[in-house]
Amino acid sequence: MSQQFKLYAALLSLCPFMVQAADVRIGLAAALSGPTIKYGGPIRNGLMLAADSINAQGGINGNKLVLVIADEQGKKEEAVNVFKKLIYQDKVLMLFGPTLSNSAFAADPVANLAKTVVFATSNTADGITAMGPYTFRNSVTEADVLPTTVRAAIRQFQIRKVAIIYGNDDAFTKSGYDVFKNTLADQHVLVTNTETYSKGETSFKAQLNRIKDSAPDAIVCSCLTEEAANIILQTRSLSMKQPFIGGNGFNSSKLFDIAKDAADNTLMGSPWSVENVTPANKQFLTDYRARFKTEPDQFAAQAYDAMYIVAEALKTIRLSGDLAKDRVALRDALPQVRHEGATGKFAFRKAPARDGKESGYDAQQEAIVNIAKGGKFVLLK
């Protein structure tokens, strides 16, 4: 044994608080293949960008963040399998994901049973955080965003009556429809007719012809991006010029890749806008563009902020190396975090309990309204 090694061993025995830096393993279950990669890809990018920035600044009390990534393909059964692998085999401290609300309803109970934080950056359906006390999200719910969006639409377009179209076999789009329906009633907007579609449909002409016959002032669409874009295009092909009102499923550059300027005058509510000029958002935009050579979206921004929110919580606790205890400690620290990032000022609020079960935490954040102009969303003035 060398003299240098003996000296190091002696120092360790005298200084029990000298510990070697360790990795903080954080899981990501995201849709990284199939059609929903348009959401899962930006989420992965936002988390990676934030983790690398945090590590470059010293990590978490000297410990390095390591993102363990798994593809849940946007499928419920795969999300369950991925959650189990990340929790029990990869032994991550916590999880981000899954991408879709449908998958969250299937997989989040797995995390709660394992007393492991599951943090959603894109799930906005009603009831997500009611699944247990380890469920968190910084994705602002449709119930918080859509009333603001509808009020803005009434002012902008003087609407009195609308038609609705929504996907009837997806948790996100169905939840959005429920919120739209209640919001329109509260704001005294007449619904001329309601149309539905199922996943996989590509022609919406029958539904849109019925909407055309009802002569609404605007069309409310609770849809994911690809379906929304095709509905907009097919509406214009029928010489219908009504503006669209959408949820955050619209907030993707894919909307304009498909619909282009046919989407002009679409209103969409979100906590984030590329036009925000705060220092945090400007830094995020600069770093994201430099690294990924593309434009970020709301989901990238929310994921980026989510990693910083978790990092702030981790800095307040002392990781013991006992995974079960550390998972609980993180769960207890997260609700106290206050953060100002790319999406603005953020805090958690306790979600309402249901069926006598303890709930998790929702996002407390202001919504802003964007309007589509010239193939992009800009802030509505």
RAUR-V896957 format. One record per helix or strand of 2 or more residues. SS is the DSSP state (A for helix, B for strand). FROM is the first residue (numbers start at 0). TO is the last residue. If there is no record, write none. Layout:
# RAUR-V896957
ss,from,to
SS,FROM,TO
SS,FROM,TO
This chain:
# RAUR-V896957
ss,from,to
A,2,13
B,22,29
A,36,55
B,62,70
A,75,88
B,93,96
A,100,112
B,117,119
A,127,130
B,134,136
A,141,156
B,160,166
A,170,185
B,189,196
A,204,213
B,217,221
A,224,236
B,242,245
A,247,249
A,253,262
B,266,269
A,278,291
A,297,313
A,322,333
B,337,340
B,343,349
B,360,363
B,367,371
B,376,378
